[in-house]
Amino acid sequence: MAVGKPIETRQAAINSLARLDKNNKEITQQIAGYLTEAHAPVRFSAIFALGTRGDASAIPALEALLKSEDLSIEMAPTIKGQIARLKKEPGKGPGGADGGEKAEGDSAAMAKRLERLEHMLQEVSDRLKAIEEKLPAKK
């Protein structure tokens, strides 16, 4: 999960880590460390991984991230959803036959959606730059 590795590899590693010994608070804290990651897909993976673990000790880290000013439009509702998920099932991991698989699917769908949004934002930025270049120079 080291910085510099491909984003998809890091996401897969975080998702795999989330499935390990769900009672191990050190693993939860390690995953929580990725909440401040610069790359949004990695941050989303960490958010969903913490929800998947079902470890309520992750709530303070998620709440701290929620209070930060470095959130995308979609990240705040995602964090709130995972906090609610952790509060709903204290001590009981949601990784059962229905919870864990759904969370992984949600995480993959969210990552794909985020990638599309980032691509669209880049297109809009490129178009804006092209328009600005056509405008007459300011005097």
Accessible surface in RSA format (square Angstrom, percent):
REM  Atomic radii and reference values for relative SASA: ProtOr
REM  Chains: A
REM  Algorithm: Lee & Richards
REM  Probe-radius: 1.40
REM  Slices: 20
REM RES _ NUM      All-atoms   Total-Side   Main-Chain    Non-polar    All polar
REM                ABS   REL    ABS   REL    ABS   REL    ABS   REL    ABS   REL
RES MET A   1    59.80  31.0  22.14  14.6  37.66  89.7  23.39  19.9  36.41  48.2
RES ALA A   2    61.22  56.3  47.73  73.7  13.48  30.7  59.16  83.3   2.05   5.4
RES VAL A   3   124.29  81.8 101.14  91.6  23.15  55.8 101.14  87.9  23.15  62.8
RES GLY A   4    74.37  91.7   0.00   N/A  74.37  91.7  39.35 108.0  35.02  78.4
RES LYS A   5   115.60  56.4 108.96  66.9   6.64  15.8  52.38  47.1  63.22  67.3
RES PRO A   6    80.98  59.0  68.58  62.5  12.41  45.1  80.81  66.7   0.17   1.1
RES ILE A   7    43.17  24.6  41.13  30.6   2.04   4.9  41.13  29.6   2.04   5.5
RES GLU A   8   115.48  66.3 109.82  83.1   5.66  13.5  60.14 116.3  55.34  45.2
RES THR A   9    75.57  53.7  69.55  70.5   6.02  14.3  54.01  72.5  21.56  32.6
RES ARG A  10     3.35   1.4   3.20   1.6   0.14   0.3   0.27   0.4   3.07   1.9
RES GLN A  11    18.52  10.4  18.52  13.5   0.00   0.0   7.72  16.4  10.80   8.2
RES ALA A  12    56.36  51.8  50.02  77.2   6.34  14.4  55.27  77.8   1.09   2.9
RES ALA A  13    31.92  29.3  21.11  32.6  10.80  24.6  29.08  40.9   2.84   7.5
RES ILE A  14     0.19   0.1   0.19   0.1   0.00   0.0   0.19   0.1   0.00   0.0
RES ASN A  15    38.52  26.6  35.94  34.7   2.58   6.2   6.47  15.6  32.05  31.0
RES SER A  16    56.12  47.4  53.30  71.1   2.83   6.5  30.21  64.3  25.91  36.3
RES LEU A  17    21.87  12.2  20.26  14.5   1.61   4.1  21.38  15.0   0.49   1.3
RES ALA A  18     1.96   1.8   1.96   3.0   0.00   0.0   1.96   2.8   0.00   0.0
RES ARG A  19   121.71  51.1 100.81  51.4  20.90  49.8  48.13  65.8  73.58  44.6
RES LEU A  20    95.56  53.2  93.38  66.8   2.18   5.5  95.56  67.1   0.00   0.0
RES ASP A  21    86.68  60.7  65.65  65.3  21.03  49.7  34.79  81.9  51.89  51.8
RES LYS A  22    59.46  29.0  48.79  29.9  10.66  25.4  42.86  38.6  16.59  17.7
RES ASN A  23   132.66  91.5 113.37 109.6  19.29  46.5  29.01  69.8 103.65 100.2
RES ASN A  24    48.98  33.8  41.30  39.9   7.68  18.5  10.10  24.3  38.88  37.6
RES LYS A  25   115.73  56.5 112.25  68.9   3.48   8.3  81.05  72.9  34.68  36.9
RES GLU A  26   143.08  82.1 134.84 102.0   8.23  19.6  50.85  98.3  92.23  75.3
RES ILE A  27    22.48  12.8  21.95  16.4   0.52   1.3  22.45  16.2   0.02   0.1
RES THR A  28     0.10   0.1   0.10   0.1   0.00   0.0   0.10   0.1   0.00   0.0
RES GLN A  29    92.87  51.9  84.39  61.7   8.48  20.2  44.54  94.8  48.33  36.7
RES GLN A  30    87.71  49.0  75.49  55.2  12.22  29.1  32.19  68.5  55.52  42.1
RES ILE A  31     0.00   0.0   0.00   0.0   0.00   0.0   0.00   0.0   0.00   0.0
RES ALA A  32    11.30  10.4   5.10   7.9   6.20  14.1   5.46   7.7   5.84  15.5
RES GLY A  33    51.22  63.2   0.00   N/A  51.22  63.2  35.97  98.7  15.26  34.2
RES TYR A  34    38.77  18.1  37.99  21.6   0.78   2.0  21.89  16.5  16.87  20.8
RES LEU A  35     5.03   2.8   5.03   3.6   0.00   0.0   5.03   3.5   0.00   0.0
RES THR A  36   118.42  84.2  91.92  93.2  26.50  63.2  73.57  98.8  44.85  67.8
RES GLU A  37    21.68  12.4  13.12   9.9   8.56  20.4   8.08  15.6  13.60  11.1
RES ALA A  38    94.86  87.2  57.61  88.9  37.25  84.7  67.18  94.6  27.69  73.3
RES HIS A  39    84.84  46.4  81.48  56.6   3.36   8.6  44.27  45.6  40.57  47.2
RES ALA A  40    20.81  19.1  17.75  27.4   3.06   7.0  17.96  25.3   2.86   7.6
RES PRO A  41    13.10   9.5  13.10  11.9   0.00   0.0  13.10  10.8   0.00   0.0
RES VAL A  42     0.01   0.0   0.01   0.0   0.00   0.0   0.01   0.0   0.00   0.0
RES ARG A  43    15.08   6.3  15.08   7.7   0.00   0.0   0.45   0.6  14.64   8.9
RES PHE A  44     1.47   0.7   1.47   0.9   0.00   0.0   1.47   0.9   0.00   0.0
RES SER A  45     1.61   1.4   1.17   1.6   0.45   1.0   0.21   0.5   1.40   2.0
RES ALA A  46     0.00   0.0   0.00   0.0   0.00   0.0   0.00   0.0   0.00   0.0
RES ILE A  47     0.00   0.0   0.00   0.0   0.00   0.0   0.00   0.0   0.00   0.0
RES PHE A  48    12.26   6.1  12.20   7.6   0.06   0.2  12.26   7.4   0.00   0.0
RES ALA A  49     2.29   2.1   0.00   0.0   2.29   5.2   2.19   3.1   0.10   0.3
RES LEU A  50     0.13   0.1   0.00   0.0   0.13   0.3   0.00   0.0   0.13   0.3
RES GLY A  51     0.00   0.0   0.00   N/A   0.00   0.0   0.00   0.0   0.00   0.0
RES THR A  52     8.84   6.3   8.84   9.0   0.00   0.0   4.17   5.6   4.67   7.1
RES ARG A  53     1.97   0.8   0.03   0.0   1.94   4.6   0.03   0.0   1.94   1.2
RES GLY A  54     5.79   7.1   0.00   N/A   5.79   7.1   1.24   3.4   4.55  10.2
RES ASP A  55     8.26   5.8   1.79   1.8   6.47  15.3   7.85  18.5   0.41   0.4
RES ALA A  56    38.92  35.8  30.98  47.8   7.94  18.1  31.51  44.4   7.42  19.6
RES SER A  57    42.57  36.0  21.62  28.9  20.95  48.3  32.40  69.0  10.16  14.2
RES ALA A  58     0.03   0.0   0.03   0.0   0.00   0.0   0.03   0.0   0.00   0.0
RES ILE A  59    20.02  11.4  20.02  14.9   0.00   0.0  20.02  14.4   0.00   0.0
RES PRO A  60    86.74  63.2  79.67  72.6   7.07  25.7  82.18  67.8   4.56  28.3
RES ALA A  61    31.02  28.5  19.07  29.4  11.96  27.2  26.89  37.9   4.13  10.9
RES LEU A  62     0.00   0.0   0.00   0.0   0.00   0.0   0.00   0.0   0.00   0.0
RES GLU A  63    59.04  33.9  58.72  44.4   0.33   0.8  15.65  30.3  43.39  35.4
RES ALA A  64    62.51  57.5  49.52  76.4  12.99  29.6  54.79  77.2   7.72  20.5
RES LEU A  65    12.06   6.7   7.17   5.1   4.89  12.3  11.44   8.0   0.62   1.7
RES LEU A  66    46.51  25.9  34.11  24.4  12.40  31.2  34.11  24.0  12.40  33.4
RES LYS A  67   171.97  83.9 142.18  87.2  29.79  70.9  95.20  85.7  76.76  81.8
RES SER A  68    44.96  38.0  27.39  36.6  17.57  40.5  38.05  81.0   6.91   9.7
RES GLU A  69   179.04 102.8 139.30 105.4  39.74  94.6  60.73 117.5 118.31  96.6
RES ASP A  70    99.09  69.4  91.76  91.3   7.33  17.3  32.75  77.1  66.34  66.2
RES LEU A  71    45.45  25.3  15.36  11.0  30.09  75.6  16.87  11.8  28.59  76.9
RES SER A  72    48.37  40.9  31.04  41.4  17.33  39.9  42.32  90.1   6.05   8.5
RES ILE A  73   166.83  94.9 148.47 110.6  18.36  44.2 156.76 112.9  10.07  27.3
RES GLU A  74    29.56  17.0  25.97  19.6   3.59   8.6  22.85  44.2   6.71   5.5
RES MET A  75     1.97   1.0   1.97   1.3   0.00   0.0   1.97   1.7   0.00   0.0
RES ALA A  76    26.12  24.0  26.12  40.3   0.00   0.0  26.12  36.8   0.00   0.0
RES PRO A  77    82.86  60.4  71.34  65.0  11.53  41.9  74.39  61.4   8.47  52.6
RES THR A  78    12.57   8.9   3.66   3.7   8.91  21.2   9.81  13.2   2.76   4.2
RES ILE A  79     0.00   0.0   0.00   0.0   0.00   0.0   0.00   0.0   0.00   0.0
RES LYS A  80   121.06  59.1 114.78  70.4   6.29  15.0  62.20  56.0  58.87  62.7
RES GLY A  81    37.75  46.6   0.00   N/A  37.75  46.6  31.23  85.7   6.52  14.6
RES GLN A  82    15.35   8.6  15.35  11.2   0.00   0.0   0.00   0.0  15.35  11.6
RES ILE A  83    12.61   7.2  12.61   9.4   0.00   0.0  12.61   9.1   0.00   0.0
RES ALA A  84    53.53  49.2  46.52  71.8   7.01  15.9  51.29  72.2   2.24   5.9
RES ARG A  85    43.30  18.2  37.59  19.2   5.71  13.6  28.80  39.4  14.51   8.8
RES LEU A  86     0.95   0.5   0.16   0.1   0.79   2.0   0.83   0.6   0.12   0.3
RES LYS A  87   117.13  57.1  96.92  59.5  20.21  48.1  60.43  54.4  56.70  60.4
RES LYS A  88   161.30  78.7 131.05  80.4  30.25  72.0  83.61  75.3  77.69  82.8
RES GLU A  89    48.60  27.9  44.23  33.5   4.37  10.4  18.51  35.8  30.08  24.6
RES PRO A  90    91.81  66.9  74.31  67.7  17.50  63.6  74.44  61.5  17.37 108.0
RES GLY A  91    83.21 102.6   0.00   N/A  83.21 102.6  43.99 120.7  39.22  87.8
RES LYS A  92   141.09  68.8 137.29  84.2   3.80   9.1  86.16  77.6  54.93  58.5
RES GLY A  93    33.19  40.9   0.00   N/A  33.19  40.9   7.86  21.6  25.33  56.7
RES PRO A  94    11.36   8.3   5.11   4.7   6.25  22.7  10.90   9.0   0.46   2.9
RES GLY A  95    34.25  42.2   0.00   N/A  34.25  42.2   5.86  16.1  28.39  63.6
RES GLY A  96    44.27  54.6   0.00   N/A  44.27  54.6  38.27 105.0   6.00  13.4
RES ALA A  97    97.51  89.7  69.11 106.6  28.40  64.6  78.22 110.2  19.29  51.1
RES ASP A  98   116.06  81.3 106.80 106.3   9.26  21.9  47.88 112.7  68.18  68.0
RES GLY A  99    17.52  21.6   0.00   N/A  17.52  21.6  16.58  45.5   0.93   2.1
RES GLY A 100     6.89   8.5   0.00   N/A   6.89   8.5   6.89  18.9   0.00   0.0
RES GLU A 101   130.52  74.9 119.46  90.4  11.07  26.4  48.16  93.1  82.37  67.2
RES LYS A 102   137.58  67.1 127.01  77.9  10.57  25.2 102.04  91.8  35.54  37.9
RES ALA A 103     3.63   3.3   0.40   0.6   3.23   7.3   2.98   4.2   0.65   1.7
RES GLU A 104    68.58  39.4  60.69  45.9   7.88  18.8  25.22  48.8  43.36  35.4
RES GLY A 105    40.89  50.4   0.00   N/A  40.89  50.4  35.40  97.1   5.49  12.3
RES ASP A 106    57.67  40.4  53.21  53.0   4.46  10.5  12.63  29.7  45.04  44.9
RES SER A 107     7.84   6.6   7.03   9.4   0.81   1.9   2.98   6.3   4.86   6.8
RES ALA A 108    64.94  59.7  52.89  81.6  12.05  27.4  60.91  85.8   4.03  10.7
RES ALA A 109    62.34  57.3  50.54  78.0  11.80  26.8  58.33  82.1   4.01  10.6
RES MET A 110    33.62  17.4  31.08  20.6   2.54   6.1  33.14  28.2   0.48   0.6
RES ALA A 111    10.71   9.8  10.71  16.5   0.00   0.0  10.71  15.1   0.00   0.0
RES LYS A 112   134.53  65.6 131.99  81.0   2.54   6.0  76.22  68.6  58.31  62.1
RES ARG A 113   120.92  50.8 120.91  61.6   0.01   0.0  20.26  27.7 100.65  61.0
RES LEU A 114     9.40   5.2   9.40   6.7   0.00   0.0   9.40   6.6   0.00   0.0
RES GLU A 115    85.18  48.9  79.28  60.0   5.91  14.1  26.19  50.7  58.99  48.2
RES ARG A 116   132.98  55.8 129.72  66.1   3.26   7.8  63.63  87.0  69.35  42.0
RES LEU A 117    70.39  39.2  67.26  48.1   3.13   7.9  67.60  47.5   2.78   7.5
RES GLU A 118    75.45  43.3  68.51  51.8   6.94  16.5  36.24  70.1  39.20  32.0
RES HIS A 119   113.54  62.1 107.49  74.7   6.06  15.5  77.49  79.9  36.05  41.9
RES MET A 120   108.28  56.1 107.58  71.2   0.70   1.7  83.32  70.8  24.96  33.1
RES LEU A 121   125.54  69.9 122.00  87.3   3.54   8.9 124.93  87.7   0.61   1.6
RES GLN A 122   101.00  56.5  98.31  71.8   2.69   6.4  38.86  82.7  62.14  47.1
RES GLU A 123    69.79  40.1  67.52  51.1   2.27   5.4  26.58  51.4  43.20  35.3
RES VAL A 124    87.71  57.7  87.01  78.8   0.70   1.7  87.18  75.8   0.53   1.4
RES SER A 125    53.16  44.9  46.97  62.7   6.19  14.3  19.30  41.1  33.86  47.4
RES ASP A 126    75.65  53.0  68.75  68.4   6.90  16.3  28.21  66.4  47.45  47.3
RES ARG A 127   159.51  67.0 155.90  79.5   3.62   8.6  53.51  73.1 106.00  64.2
RES LEU A 128    96.65  53.8  95.19  68.1   1.45   3.7  96.10  67.5   0.54   1.5
RES LYS A 129   125.46  61.2 124.55  76.4   0.91   2.2  67.65  60.9  57.81  61.6
RES ALA A 130    44.70  41.1  41.53  64.1   3.16   7.2  43.56  61.3   1.13   3.0
RES ILE A 131   100.10  57.0  99.44  74.1   0.66   1.6  99.88  71.9   0.22   0.6
RES GLU A 132    98.24  56.4  85.86  65.0  12.37  29.5  27.87  53.9  70.36  57.4
RES GLU A 133   131.91  75.7  97.58  73.8  34.33  81.7  46.39  89.7  85.52  69.8
RES LYS A 134   175.87  85.8 141.43  86.8  34.44  82.0  93.10  83.8  82.77  88.2
RES LEU A 135   109.32  60.9  96.34  68.9  12.99  32.6  96.69  67.9  12.63  34.0
RES PRO A 136   117.69  85.8  94.68  86.3  23.02  83.7 106.45  87.9  11.24  69.9
RES ALA A 137    93.04  85.5  64.37  99.3  28.67  65.2  74.39 104.8  18.65  49.4
RES LYS A 138   205.90 100.5 171.07 105.0  34.83  82.9 120.06 108.1  85.84  91.4
RES LYS A 139   247.16 120.6 169.22 103.8  77.94 185.6 145.71 131.2 101.45 108.1
END  Absolute sums over single chains surface
CHAIN  1 A     8788.4       7229.7       1558.7       5380.8       3407.6
END  Absolute sums over all chains
TOTAL          8788.4       7229.7       1558.7       5380.8       3407.6
